[in-house]
Amino acid sequence: MRFPSMSDDANALGVVATWFVGDGEEVAEGALIAEVAMQKVDQELYAPASGVISLLVPEEQAVSQGGVIATIEG
């Protein structure tokens, strides 16, 4: 999973404001898994597939648009 494009500024950074799942948890496709924020805009992220999620970016760590924040294997 990648951090979504939320700004026209290619260098803008955002954060994962909240993970709603834990590392190593089973997730279902379409389940709410995180809320991300960038420049006062929040967006919910949903699992694109079912499987076991590995969180690669902790909450509140800066990440660029398109940066990989988690993987789902399943």
N, C-alpha and C positions, 0 to 999 in steps of 0.2 A: 504494500500500500504506500502511496506517495502523498505527501502534503499537497493539498489542492492549490491551484492558482487562484488567488484571491485579490491580486493587485496588478495594475499595469506596470508597476515598477519591478523589473526582473530581479533586482537586488533586495527586495523587501523580505524581511524575516518574519516568521510567525512562531507560535508555540502550540503545543498540545496543551490546552487548558485543563482538560480532564480526560483520563482514561476511565471508561466504564467497565472495562474488563481487566483481568490480571494476566500477566505473562504466563503462557503455558495453558491458558484456559481454552476450552472448546467453544467456538462461536458458530452461530448459524448465519447463513447468507441473509442479508437484509437487517441483521440485528444492529442496534445502535452501539457503537464501540468507543467513540471519542467525540469530544468537542474541541475544535481548533479555533485559534484566534489570530487575527492579523489586523493591525491598524484599526482597532475598535470595531472590527467585524467578526462575528462568531459564526461558525458553521458546524453542523453535526456531520459526523462520518459514520457510514454504515458498512458492514462487512460485505465485500464483493463476492465472497464465497464462504462455504462452510469449511471448518477445519480447526486446527490448533494455532492460536495466534502467538507470535513472538514479538514483544514490544522492543523496538530498537531505539526509541527516543523517549526519555523520561518527561514527565510533566514539567512545563515552564522552561525547558531547554530550547534555545533559539534553533530554528530550522528553516532552510530556504524552501521556496516554492518548488515542488517536484522532488524534494528530498524524500528518501525512503524512511518511513516512520515505523513500519511494522511489516511482518510477513505472515501469511496464513498458509499452512501446509495441511493438506488433507485429502 
